[in-house]
């Protein structure tokens, strides 16, 4: 809890019928009930002291509370008292924490004995809020009307827009008309200098559109070639907000802790900032996509490929395709080369998790920045030395690269529970060929407390960069997975002779829910390339041990 510092205001005001000592500093608004009903100590009486960080005040508004006078049976006296004994009131809207990392907008009304004092309080609070430079004032909002169950527009209008209006945040709202509309608009037409951030209303697919538009625009404006895998990408200046309204909201869950539109909107309003790593994916010096959560080859690639033909089923298609691919039990041969992350804090099997104010992300991010400044080149300039790379060949059921935990409501720990949002690495998880029973054990550990890497056929490496090449193809430049994938899902009968054509020699890469058209890829992690309107998942003990959940 931050020290209140020098008091700016201290007054006796009323909250309801209770007299309170109310104080305002540059960091805290505090109100405490005066006196007590008697000298007897009440150990179970609720706390009478409340504190709200100024940074978590949403807005303040003036209200008038007219004194009704005492009801002595005389209507004339009541009418005469109206407008004369006018106690002035103002209401403070602030963030209130609820269970499961959810935030809500709460309010408290203070009544002043005179109008001049109210104006002084309201003016002082507004002055403190205006001094918070991190708060956005103008936002560009993209709404995907088809996301999830086609509820994106309604979610924004009913739950988010009123909060933005109360906080005095102006918006330019664009309802997307087709796939990749937001990406293309950000690349070419959007006047980004007018805004303090970009907000997307939708699922992970909509967020992917936003980052592809913003990152591409930043690189082109800065003279960086996106097609060169060795280029150090320039970080963007605009933060991104996610209002969850899609079938999958993995990014929001991993950065906020809840898939809740109101919580996400409040994080935007208070101006939170959470850096995040981004992986660039290339094939033969050609840019393919950016990834922030999961790159999956084998099982997760097959599940996505199969589910795309069942979009009419909605989110249930993922369950059906998952069962289908588990029973099919394909494995794929190939070579994985990776560059280990050295000289950093943290390992993939740590018990600690990436949380708000993560020291691992801070340490590793600062270390990479200092290294880049020292050599005046990007941090991967020496990564091409052959001695640094490690190579693994084999038969794999799944090859996954998790740049975050990939936690979601169904898998609270995620694919890699100890992965970090902004440490400049990704966790490379290799699941070798095994029996269906063993693979089921691996999948079930995503939903349990057991160590999911404590299996003989599973290995995990924390890496800065990796490459994958399928065995039966020196170069897949001419391979069109969009055509081949339609006939390969159930074609594997002869497992020992994939070259004969009776088995699928190739899977597809699942890149944050999108299918890549090439299997041979080069993946590089760019440390803290983007920033979100978030603060990471807060530890519950931060506020559960305090008398009041707002007293942080």
C-alpha positions as a printed NumPy array, in Angstrom:
array([[  0.   ,   0.   ,   0.   ],
       [  1.343,   3.36 ,  -1.033],
       [  1.993,   5.959,   1.65 ],
       [ -0.626,   8.719,   1.59 ],
       [  1.988,  11.463,   1.676],
       [  1.103,  15.084,   2.314],
       [ -2.624,  15.722,   2.677],
       [ -4.212,  18.014,   0.131],
       [ -7.61 ,  18.177,   1.829],
       [ -9.052,  17.154,   5.187],
       [-12.712,  17.804,   6.028],
       [-15.595,  16.497,   8.07 ],
       [-18.188,  15.267,   5.575],
       [-21.174,  12.951,   5.75 ],
       [-21.558,   9.565,   4.091],
       [-25.227,   8.774,   4.464],
       [-26.071,   9.699,   8.047],
       [-22.564,   9.056,   9.374],
       [-20.043,  11.822,   9.968],
       [-16.634,  10.981,   8.514],
       [-13.15 ,  12.435,   8.445],
       [-12.353,  12.553,   4.744],
       [ -8.815,  13.15 ,   3.477],
       [ -7.247,  13.416,   0.057],
       [ -3.567,  13.041,  -0.767],
       [ -1.867,  12.638,  -4.123],
       [ -2.206,   8.863,  -3.822],
       [ -5.198,   8.084,  -1.585],
       [ -8.771,   9.121,  -0.876],
       [ -9.672,   8.021,   2.657],
       [-12.816,   8.316,   4.742],
       [-13.235,   7.183,   8.328],
       [-16.252,   7.316,  10.609],
       [-15.884,   9.66 ,  13.533],
       [-16.233,   8.373,  17.08 ],
       [-18.281,   5.311,  18.046],
       [-21.518,   4.449,  19.8  ],
       [-19.759,   3.775,  23.08 ],
       [-16.568,   2.706,  24.851],
       [-17.246,  -1.013,  24.356],
       [-14.868,  -2.765,  21.953],
       [-16.57 ,  -4.689,  19.146],
       [-14.056,  -7.116,  17.58 ],
       [-16.498,  -8.25 ,  14.857],
       [-17.724,  -4.843,  13.797],
       [-16.973,  -4.144,  10.095],
       [-14.2  ,  -1.727,   9.352],
       [-15.198,   1.922,   9.422],
       [-12.157,   3.111,   7.513],
       [-11.982,   3.044,   3.724],
       [ -9.212,   3.945,   1.291],
       [ -9.195,   4.16 ,  -2.485],
       [ -6.062,   4.823,  -4.558],
       [ -6.457,   8.004,  -6.557],
       [ -5.242,   6.039,  -9.568],
       [ -8.335,   3.828,  -9.266],
       [-10.88 ,   6.633,  -9.044],
       [-12.948,   6.546, -12.218],
       [-14.583,   9.953, -11.977],
       [-16.241,  12.453,  -9.668],
       [-19.526,  14.252, -10.214],
       [-21.461,  16.944,  -8.389],
       [-24.872,  16.234,  -6.926],
       [-27.276,  18.274,  -4.87 ],
       [-28.928,  16.791,  -1.853],
       [-31.731,  18.96 ,  -0.62 ],
       [-32.511,  18.971,   3.057],
       [-36.06 ,  17.82 ,   3.569],
       [-36.38 ,  19.398,   7.001],
       [-38.124,  17.698,   9.884],
       [-41.585,  16.346,   9.361],
       [-43.632,  18.205,  11.963],
       [-46.875,  17.891,  10.032],
       [-46.578,  21.301,   8.404],
       [-46.37 ,  21.149,   4.601],
       [-45.72 ,  24.879,   4.525],
       [-42.567,  24.604,   6.617],
       [-41.243,  21.771,   4.476],
       [-41.821,  23.77 ,   1.303],
       [-40.124,  26.824,   2.761],
       [-37.076,  24.827,   3.832],
       [-36.452,  23.511,   0.317],
       [-33.671,  25.405,  -1.422],
       [-32.56 ,  27.17 ,   1.745],
       [-30.845,  24.465,   3.801],
       [-29.033,  23.037,   0.768],
       [-26.267,  20.693,   1.751],
       [-24.041,  20.04 ,  -1.284],
       [-23.004,  16.505,  -2.265],
       [-20.573,  14.911,  -4.679],
       [-20.147,  11.286,  -5.757],
       [-16.876,   9.468,  -6.349],
       [-16.887,   6.461,  -8.671],
       [-14.029,   4.036,  -8.05 ],
       [-12.803,   0.507,  -8.696],
       [-14.021,  -2.174,  -6.321],
       [-12.457,  -5.632,  -6.413],
       [-14.647,  -8.709,  -6.411],
       [-13.919, -12.417,  -6.422],
       [-12.104, -14.154,  -9.295],
       [-10.18 , -11.006, -10.277],
       [-13.317,  -9.15 , -11.333],
       [-13.59 ,  -5.39 , -10.969],
       [-16.758,  -3.36 , -10.573],
       [-17.593,   0.311, -10.52 ],
       [-18.622,   1.329,  -7.004],
       [-19.564,   4.767,  -5.736],
       [-19.691,   6.742,  -2.52 ],
       [-21.494,  10.039,  -1.994],
       [-20.085,  12.683,   0.341],
       [-22.265,  15.497,   1.631],
       [-20.683,  18.878,   2.365],
       [-22.052,  21.588,   4.659],
       [-21.656,  24.224,   1.955],
       [-21.291,  24.548,  -1.799],
       [-17.871,  26.171,  -1.737],
       [-16.376,  23.188,   0.076],
       [-17.93 ,  20.798,  -2.41 ],
       [-16.453,  22.708,  -5.322],
       [-13.061,  22.621,  -3.614],
       [-13.257,  18.834,  -3.199],
       [-14.519,  18.139,  -6.698],
       [-11.917,  20.451,  -8.234],
       [ -9.083,  18.871,  -6.25 ],
       [-10.049,  15.311,  -7.204],
       [-10.407,  16.249, -10.876],
       [ -7.027,  17.941, -10.733],
       [ -5.408,  14.776,  -9.36 ],
       [ -7.066,  12.615, -12.024],
       [ -5.968,  14.971, -14.804],
       [ -2.37 ,  14.695, -13.566],
       [ -2.315,  10.934, -14.252],
       [ -0.609,  10.941, -17.652],
       [ -1.161,   7.233, -18.263],
       [ -4.936,   7.606, -18.517],
       [ -6.309,   7.521, -22.072],
       [ -8.486,  10.377, -23.265],
       [ -9.145,   9.355, -26.874],
       [ -9.58 ,   5.742, -27.988],
       [-10.047,   4.003, -31.314],
       [-12.515,   1.147, -30.821],
       [-13.045,  -1.778, -33.203],
       [-16.095,  -3.992, -32.686],
       [-16.415,  -7.412, -34.28 ],
       [-20.2  ,  -7.884, -34.607],
       [-19.775, -11.584, -35.443],
       [-17.585, -12.56 , -32.49 ],
       [-18.733, -15.297, -30.155],
       [-22.508, -15.432, -30.296],
       [-22.741, -12.132, -32.213],
       [-22.905, -10.178, -28.976],
       [-19.907,  -7.858, -29.418],
       [-21.853,  -4.713, -30.282],
       [-24.378,  -5.227, -27.51 ],
       [-21.645,  -5.879, -24.932],
       [-19.917,  -2.635, -25.844],
       [-23.062,  -0.474, -25.913],
       [-24.544,  -1.813, -22.681],
       [-21.505,  -2.452, -20.49 ],
       [-18.492,  -0.537, -21.791],
       [-19.654,   2.673, -23.482],
       [-21.41 ,   3.993, -20.323],
       [-18.207,   3.521, -18.296],
       [-16.114,   5.336, -20.911],
       [-18.643,   8.183, -20.877],
       [-18.567,   8.452, -17.079],
       [-14.765,   8.582, -17.143],
       [-14.725,  11.27 , -19.833],
       [-13.03 ,   9.056, -22.431],
       [-13.933,   9.956, -26.02 ],
       [-14.083,   7.181, -28.605],
       [-14.212,   6.63 , -32.332],
       [-16.101,   3.388, -32.869],
       [-15.69 ,   1.267, -35.996],
       [-17.804,  -1.848, -36.549],
       [-15.802,  -4.215, -38.744],
       [-17.397,  -5.373, -41.988],
       [-15.295,  -8.435, -42.815],
       [-12.369, -10.533, -41.657],
       [ -9.099,  -8.548, -41.338],
       [-10.969,  -5.25 , -41.697],
       [ -9.391,  -3.848, -38.52 ],
       [ -5.923,  -5.035, -39.58 ],
       [ -6.162,  -3.392, -42.989],
       [ -7.612,  -0.169, -41.559],
       [ -4.795,   0.135, -39.022],
       [ -2.158,  -0.505, -41.674],
       [ -3.318,   2.187, -44.064],
       [ -6.152,   4.494, -43.039],
       [ -6.18 ,   4.975, -39.274],
       [ -4.873,   8.331, -38.003],
       [ -3.076,   6.838, -35.013],
       [ -1.623,  10.124, -33.755],
       [ -5.106,  11.212, -32.676],
       [ -5.501,   8.386, -30.167],
       [ -4.034,   7.215, -26.865],
       [ -4.862,   3.573, -27.482],
       [ -6.754,   1.01 , -29.52 ],
       [ -9.537,  -1.142, -28.057],
       [-10.921,  -4.287, -29.664],
       [-14.275,  -5.815, -28.775],
       [-14.216,  -9.494, -29.678],
       [-12.168, -12.63 , -29.133],
       [ -8.569, -13.648, -29.648],
       [ -9.003, -13.431, -33.423],
       [ -9.949,  -9.764, -33.185],
       [ -6.965,  -9.062, -30.954],
       [ -4.729, -10.775, -33.498],
       [ -6.034,  -8.436, -36.195],
       [ -5.197,  -5.418, -34.044],
       [ -1.62 ,  -6.429, -33.289],
       [ -0.962,  -7.364, -36.918],
       [ -2.156,  -3.946, -38.036],
       [ -0.323,  -1.957, -35.355],
       [  2.995,  -3.837, -35.473],
       [  3.121,  -3.774, -39.274],
       [  2.319,  -0.05 , -39.316],
       [  5.017,   0.665, -36.73 ],
       [  7.69 ,  -1.247, -38.661],
       [  6.852,   0.295, -42.03 ],
       [  6.79 ,   3.813, -40.553],
       [ 10.145,   3.1  , -38.875],
       [ 11.822,   1.687, -41.974],
       [ 12.059,  -1.885, -40.672],
       [ 11.585,  -4.772, -43.104],
       [  8.977,  -7.167, -41.599],
       [ 10.088,  -9.945, -43.965],
       [ 13.558, -10.156, -42.439],
       [ 13.56 , -12.59 , -39.486],
       [ 16.787, -11.09 , -38.082],
       [ 15.431,  -7.547, -37.837],
       [ 14.805,  -6.116, -34.356],
       [ 11.211,  -4.918, -34.425],
       [ 10.275,  -1.47 , -33.113],
       [  7.88 ,  -1.376, -30.148],
       [  4.595,   0.427, -30.666],
       [  3.538,   3.522, -28.737],
       [ -0.182,   2.757, -28.452],
       [ -1.56 ,   0.433, -25.818],
       [ -4.189,  -2.144, -26.73 ],
       [ -7.342,  -2.875, -24.769],
       [ -9.31 ,  -6.12 , -25.028],
       [-13.036,  -6.248, -24.273],
       [-13.773,  -9.994, -24.259],
       [-16.758, -10.983, -26.407],
       [-15.535, -13.984, -28.382],
       [-15.526, -17.774, -28.41 ],
       [-12.033, -17.797, -26.916],
       [-10.539, -15.023, -24.789],
       [ -7.217, -16.576, -23.799],
       [ -5.256, -13.315, -23.986],
       [ -7.66 , -11.462, -21.727],
       [ -7.749, -14.296, -19.204],
       [ -3.944, -14.444, -19.038],
       [ -3.422, -10.684, -18.621],
       [ -6.377,  -9.742, -16.391],
       [ -7.444, -13.001, -14.764],
       [-11.072, -12.895, -15.904],
       [-13.075, -12.787, -19.114],
       [-15.293,  -9.931, -18.036],
       [-16.075,  -6.847, -20.179],
       [-16.561,  -4.502, -17.21 ],
       [-13.239,  -5.52 , -15.626],
       [-11.384,  -4.995, -18.9  ],
       [-13.045,  -1.609, -19.473],
       [-11.993,  -0.434, -16.004],
       [ -8.385,  -1.459, -16.67 ],
       [ -8.514,   0.72 , -19.779],
       [-10.003,   3.681, -17.904],
       [ -7.41 ,   3.696, -15.102],
       [ -4.638,   3.52 , -17.715],
       [ -2.968,   0.253, -16.753],
       [  0.009,  -0.877, -18.819],
       [  1.246,  -4.452, -19.238],
       [  4.098,  -5.193, -21.679],
       [  3.892,  -8.373, -23.714],
       [  6.262, -10.411, -25.864],
       [  5.437, -11.109, -29.5  ],
       [  6.799, -13.927, -31.675],
       [  7.416, -13.276, -35.356],
       [  6.932, -16.307, -37.618],
       [  8.797, -16.492, -40.94 ],
       [  9.247, -18.988, -43.74 ],
       [ 12.2  , -18.636, -46.124],
       [ 12.658, -14.932, -45.254],
       [  8.97 , -14.274, -45.779],
       [  6.792, -13.001, -42.932],
       [  3.825, -15.223, -42.08 ],
       [  2.232, -14.061, -38.811],
       [  2.765, -12.741, -35.293],
       [  1.953, -14.869, -32.259],
       [  1.426, -13.884, -28.638],
       [  0.025, -17.035, -27.057],
       [  0.333, -20.459, -28.727],
       [  2.089, -21.938, -31.711],
       [  1.019, -25.567, -31.997],
       [  2.008, -28.25 , -34.493],
       [  0.598, -31.77 , -34.493],
       [ -2.332, -32.228, -32.137],
       [ -3.357, -28.575, -31.742],
       [ -2.773, -27.872, -35.421],
       [ -4.939, -30.835, -36.43 ],
       [ -7.694, -29.806, -34.005],
       [ -7.851, -26.319, -35.503],
       [ -7.756, -27.61 , -39.088],
       [-10.627, -29.996, -38.42 ],
       [-12.667, -27.459, -36.415],
       [-12.535, -24.905, -39.231],
       [-14.845, -27.179, -41.225],
       [-17.343, -27.157, -38.365],
       [-17.682, -23.447, -37.681],
       [-21.445, -23.794, -37.869],
       [-21.267, -25.623, -34.515],
       [-19.885, -22.631, -32.665],
       [-17.465, -23.145, -29.732],
       [-18.561, -26.788, -29.387],
       [-16.597, -27.598, -32.535],
       [-13.333, -27.497, -30.574],
       [-14.509, -30.276, -28.231],
       [-15.614, -32.526, -31.083],
       [-12.448, -31.968, -33.103],
       [-10.321, -32.507, -29.989],
       [-11.87 , -35.921, -29.342],
       [-11.582, -36.822, -33.018],
       [ -7.879, -35.924, -33.23 ],
       [ -7.129, -37.702, -29.957],
       [ -8.597, -40.916, -31.34 ],
       [ -6.784, -40.47 , -34.654],
       [ -3.475, -40.146, -32.75 ],
       [ -1.26 , -38.836, -35.552],
       [  2.436, -38.269, -35.018],
       [  4.807, -36.297, -37.247],
       [  8.522, -36.515, -37.889],
       [ 10.749, -33.511, -38.072],
       [ 13.696, -31.519, -36.758],
       [ 13.47 , -28.835, -34.066],
       [ 16.39 , -26.427, -33.594],
       [ 16.293, -23.909, -30.786],
       [ 18.348, -21.172, -29.184],
       [ 18.245, -21.582, -25.375],
       [ 17.493, -18.556, -23.239],
       [ 20.64 , -18.087, -21.163],
       [ 21.453, -15.728, -18.333],
       [ 17.827, -15.166, -17.35 ],
       [ 15.742, -15.729, -14.263],
       [ 13.089, -18.426, -14.18 ],
       [ 12.595, -21.876, -15.707],
       [  9.538, -23.576, -17.261],
       [  9.1  , -25.73 , -14.153],
       [  9.073, -22.948, -11.56 ],
       [  6.366, -22.991,  -8.934],
       [  6.053, -19.192,  -9.147],
       [  3.639, -17.725, -11.679],
       [  3.735, -14.571, -13.77 ],
       [  1.677, -12.061, -11.828],
       [  1.177,  -8.324, -11.614],
       [  4.541,  -6.595, -11.125],
       [  6.406,  -9.787, -12.083],
       [ 10.089,  -9.455, -11.097],
       [ 11.165, -12.036, -13.691],
       [  9.661, -10.013, -16.544],
       [ 11.171,  -6.815, -15.157],
       [ 14.62 ,  -8.333, -14.686],
       [ 14.812, -10.136, -18.017],
       [ 13.345,  -7.218, -19.943],
       [ 15.826,  -4.784, -18.416],
       [ 18.684,  -7.204, -19.065],
       [ 17.806,  -7.5  , -22.762],
       [ 17.471,  -3.728, -23.098],
       [ 20.859,  -3.111, -21.528],
       [ 22.457,  -5.734, -23.752],
       [ 20.975,  -4.153, -26.868],
       [ 22.225,  -0.702, -25.841],
       [ 25.689,  -2.008, -24.968],
       [ 26.282,  -3.561, -28.345],
       [ 24.101,  -1.123, -30.287],
       [ 22.606,  -4.082, -32.122],
       [ 19.6  ,  -6.255, -31.446],
       [ 19.834,  -9.002, -28.894],
       [ 19.874, -11.795, -31.476],
       [ 22.887, -10.563, -33.416],
       [ 25.081, -13.275, -31.957],
       [ 22.405, -15.949, -31.999],
       [ 23.439, -17.343, -35.354],
       [ 26.565, -18.922, -33.919],
       [ 26.231, -22.667, -34.485],
       [ 27.524, -23.478, -31.015],
       [ 24.525, -21.77 , -29.435],
       [ 21.863, -23.826, -31.189],
       [ 20.493, -27.179, -30.022],
       [ 18.857, -29.702, -32.375],
       [ 16.31 , -32.455, -31.68 ],
       [ 15.023, -34.929, -34.248],
       [ 12.191, -37.35 , -33.683],
       [  8.538, -38.299, -33.95 ],
       [  6.214, -35.873, -32.21 ],
       [  2.541, -35.932, -31.307],
       [  2.683, -32.218, -30.534],
       [  5.153, -29.354, -30.735],
       [  3.967, -26.307, -28.812],
       [  5.486, -22.902, -28.165],
       [  3.741, -21.055, -25.32 ],
       [  4.6  , -17.386, -24.943],
       [  2.24 , -17.149, -21.971],
       [  0.611, -19.695, -19.713],
       [ -2.333, -20.015, -22.152],
       [ -4.601, -20.382, -19.122],
       [ -8.337, -20.329, -19.685],
       [-11.432, -21.283, -17.658],
       [-11.158, -24.903, -18.839],
       [ -7.436, -25.073, -18.155],
       [ -6.748, -22.732, -15.217],
       [ -2.997, -23.503, -15.255],
       [ -2.604, -23.484, -19.029],
       [ -0.149, -25.307, -21.291],
       [  2.895, -23.83 , -19.55 ],
       [  1.93 , -22.545, -16.09 ],
       [  5.276, -20.825, -15.417],
       [  5.502, -19.024, -18.783],
       [  5.875, -15.242, -18.57 ],
       [  4.171, -12.469, -20.464],
       [  7.17 , -10.207, -20.976],
       [ 10.48 , -11.967, -20.303],
       [ 11.621, -12.267, -23.934],
       [ 11.253, -16.067, -24.117],
       [  8.804, -18.766, -25.152],
       [  8.435, -22.245, -23.658],
       [  9.034, -24.899, -26.321],
       [  7.114, -28.067, -25.362],
       [  7.881, -31.291, -27.243],
       [  5.534, -34.262, -26.832],
       [  7.147, -37.312, -28.378],
       [  5.322, -40.305, -29.841],
       [  3.625, -42.295, -27.076],
       [  0.516, -44.383, -26.464],
       [ -2.967, -42.874, -26.426],
       [ -3.16 , -43.539, -22.696],
       [  0.059, -41.622, -22.001],
       [ -1.028, -38.754, -24.232],
       [ -4.325, -38.621, -22.354],
       [ -2.366, -38.379, -19.091],
       [ -0.509, -35.402, -20.552],
       [ -3.725, -33.671, -21.642],
       [ -5.453, -34.256, -18.304],
       [ -2.609, -32.618, -16.429],
       [ -3.592, -29.308, -18.028],
       [ -6.631, -29.35 , -15.744],
       [ -4.947, -30.687, -12.589],
       [ -2.281, -29.563, -10.137],
       [  0.23 , -32.185, -11.25 ],
       [  3.473, -31.236, -12.994],
       [  2.554, -31.656, -16.654],
       [  6.212, -31.835, -17.693],
       [  7.052, -34.685, -15.331],
       [  6.528, -37.32 , -18.029],
       [  9.241, -39.255, -19.855],
       [  7.867, -38.422, -23.311],
       [  7.508, -34.655, -22.624],
       [ 10.341, -32.124, -22.562],
       [ 10.272, -28.364, -22.259],
       [ 12.872, -25.716, -23.077],
       [ 12.807, -21.955, -22.486],
       [ 14.045, -20.445, -25.762],
       [ 14.507, -17.135, -27.566],
       [ 14.194, -18.581, -31.029],
       [ 13.437, -21.899, -32.727],
       [ 13.043, -23.478, -36.151],
       [ 11.145, -26.493, -37.351],
       [ 11.559, -28.537, -40.533],
       [  9.385, -31.571, -41.355],
       [ 11.317, -34.728, -42.195],
       [  9.909, -35.572, -45.612],
       [ 10.313, -32.145, -47.077],
       [ 13.601, -30.298, -47.452],
       [ 11.6  , -27.162, -48.232],
       [  7.839, -26.857, -48.185],
       [  7.761, -23.827, -50.468],
       [  5.515, -25.653, -52.913],
       [  3.397, -27.322, -50.249],
       [ -0.157, -26.003, -50.091],
       [ -1.565, -27.165, -46.783],
       [ -4.91 , -25.637, -47.575],
       [ -5.404, -28.317, -50.227],
       [ -3.592, -31.28 , -48.68 ],
       [ -5.135, -30.892, -45.252],
       [ -8.585, -31.78 , -46.548],
       [ -7.566, -35.343, -47.323],
       [ -5.081, -36.149, -44.568],
       [ -7.025, -36.143, -41.341],
       [ -8.151, -39.787, -41.442],
       [ -5.692, -41.111, -44.021],
       [ -3.034, -42.447, -41.662],
       [ -3.265, -46.222, -41.712],
       [  0.303, -47.293, -42.381],
       [  2.299, -45.578, -39.627],
       [  5.741, -46.8  , -40.643],
       [  5.725, -45.585, -44.23 ],
       [  4.577, -41.963, -44.326],
       [  6.312, -41.429, -47.662],
       [  4.066, -43.943, -49.384],
       [  1.145, -41.569, -49.32 ],
       [ -1.075, -43.496, -46.916],
       [ -0.131, -41.314, -43.949],
       [ -0.155, -37.56 , -43.38 ],
       [  3.461, -36.455, -43.513],
       [  2.558, -32.941, -42.39 ],
       [  0.397, -31.324, -39.81 ],
       [ -0.475, -27.611, -39.735],
       [  0.729, -24.888, -37.402],
       [ -1.931, -23.392, -35.177],
       [ -0.835, -19.775, -34.71 ],
       [ -3.098, -18.132, -32.126],
       [ -6.125, -19.788, -33.693],
       [ -5.106, -19.271, -37.325],
       [ -3.681, -21.923, -39.665],
       [ -0.278, -21.262, -41.217],
       [  0.158, -22.308, -44.825],
       [  3.741, -23.541, -44.286],
       [  5.203, -26.113, -41.918],
       [  8.898, -25.132, -42.047],
       [  9.071, -22.009, -39.897],
       [ 11.522, -19.731, -38.087],
       [ 10.185, -18.233, -34.849],
       [ 11.785, -15.397, -32.912],
       [ 10.664, -13.766, -29.652],
       [ 10.61 ,  -9.961, -29.494],
       [ 10.727,  -8.836, -25.865],
       [  7.957,  -6.478, -24.697],
       [  7.016,  -5.443, -28.231],
       [  3.468,  -4.342, -27.365],
       [  1.631,  -3.002, -24.318],
       [ -1.863,  -3.781, -23.126],
       [ -4.337,  -1.917, -20.947],
       [ -3.821,  -4.478, -18.162],
       [ -1.6  ,  -5.052, -15.125],
       [ -1.25 ,  -8.826, -15.072],
       [ -3.117, -11.104, -12.71 ],
       [ -3.168,  -9.736,  -9.169],
       [ -2.518, -12.069,  -6.275],
       [ -5.741, -12.367,  -4.238],
       [ -3.844, -11.95 ,  -0.957],
       [ -3.02 ,  -8.38 ,  -1.975],
       [ -6.508,  -7.254,  -1.025],
       [ -8.169, -10.164,   0.785],
       [ -6.071,  -9.612,   3.911],
       [ -7.085,  -5.976,   4.212],
       [-10.112,  -4.71 ,   6.168],
       [-11.624,  -3.248,   3.019],
       [-11.045,  -4.61 ,  -0.515],
       [-10.598,  -1.053,  -1.739],
       [ -7.883,  -0.249,   0.77 ],
       [ -4.906,  -0.968,  -1.432]])
